[in-house]
Amino acid sequence: MLVVNGKRHTSSSGEATRWIAEHAGKPPVATIALEGRVTADGAASLTATVRQAGKEPRTVVLEAVAWENDLTTKITAGELKGETVVEWAVVRAASPRIAPDKDGAATLTLPIARDWKLPNTGFLVLARDPATLEILGAASILHSTLKPSGR
């Protein structure tokens, strides 16, 4: 199953290709300025400010995910038993959806586990329509660019 723009679901590669092409040329409804820091307890604190294009702003909620690349898994059962796979963009944690304040800002916090490969870790913030969950905009930041605690 593939989700395109947080709105359309399909298992057809032809349909997905058409939908991606349809959305590829369109500007996002929302843009997100994103900064991050590592908190004293080792979590990622992400400050996101969303701005919307157009005259009539839409209601949005923000959510964040932590992802990690280059995870290796040895398959122990099923049709791939005995194989080793390398996975990319694996979601390791997700925040609850929250509404930004009147200025479009919100702070989202995600845990950072000790066993994550930090050079391979990043964070993605999505602006979504709360009713349909359509993705209206997105921004990402790498763990290596987070400011240390206290700054």
N, C-alpha and C positions, 0 to 999 in steps of 0.2 A: 504494500500500500504506500502511495506517495501522496503527500499533502503539498499543494501548490498555493502559496500566498496565505497559508493558514485558513483557506476557505474552501478549496476544492480537493476532493479525495478521489483517487483513481488507482487502479492497478494496471492500466493501459499505458505503455510507454509512448504511444502515438498521441494519446490525449494529453499526457503530461507535457510532452514536447510542445504541443500547440499552446497549451495554457501558459507555459513558461515564456514562450515567444510573445504571447499576447501581453504579458505583464512586464517583460524586460524593458520595453521602451517607455513605460509610464513613470513619471516622477512619483516618489512616495507621497502619501497624504500627510505623513508626519516625519520630521527629522528629529534625531535625538543627539544632544551633546552629552558626552559620557566621560566621567572622571572616576577614578577608583583609588582606594587605599586599603592597606592591610590593617585590620584593627589590632588592638593589644592582645586579644585572644586568638589571633590568627585567621579570622574570617575576612572575606572580601566585602568591603562596603562600597557600593556603587551609587554615585549620585548622577541621576539622569534628568535632563531637562528636555521636554518635548515641545516642539513648535510645529504648528499645523499650517499647511498651505490652504489657500482658499478663503472665501469670505465667511463661510459658515463652519465654524469648528465642530468637530464630532466629539462625542464622549469617548475617552480612551482610558484604558488601564495599562499599567506597565507590569511586566514580569521579567525575571532574569533567570538565566541558566548558566551553570558552570559546565564547561566541556573540556575533554582531554583527548589528545591525539596519540597515536602510536601505542595503543593498548594491545597486548598480545594475549590471546586466549587459546588454550588447548582444548579442543572439542573431545568430550569423553563419551558421547552417545549420539545416536541418530545417523543420518546419511553421511555426515562429515566426520564421523568418529575417527580419531587418530590424526586429524588435520590440525594445523595451527593457523589461526587467522589473526591478521593485524587490523584493528578497527580505528576509524578516524571520527572525530567529532562526536564522541560518546558523551552523552549527558550524564554528569556525575551528581548534580544537585539542581534543584529548581526552587524559586521563591514563590510565595503566594502572589497573586495579582493584586496590585494596589492602584488606587486613583492618584494621579499627581495633584499637587496643591494648585491654587488659583494661578500661580505663575508657571505652571507646567513642570514643577520639580518634584522629585521623589527620591528617597534613599532606599535601596534594596540591599539586603545583606544575605550572603551565601557562605556556607561553611567551606573550609579548605581542609581536606583530609591529609593526614601526614604521609599517606602512601601515594599521593598523586605526584606525577612527574611535573613539577612546576614549570619547567621550560616548555612543556607541551600543553599547558593549560591556559584557557581563556574564558571570557565571560561575554554573554550576549544579552542585550536588553531589547525586548520587543514592545512596541506600542500596538495594542490590539483593540478592536471594537469589542466592548464587553458582552454584547448580545450575540454576535456571530463568530467572535474570535478571529475575524479577518485580521491579518497583519497589515498595519498601516505604515509602519516604519521600523527600522532596526539599527542598532549600533553595537559594535563589539570592541573589546579591549583585551590585550594579552596580560597574563599575570605579571610578566616581566616589566610592564609599564605601571603597575600599581605603586602608589607612593607608600613608603614605610609608615608604620604606626607613629602617631604623634606629629605628623607634618600636614 
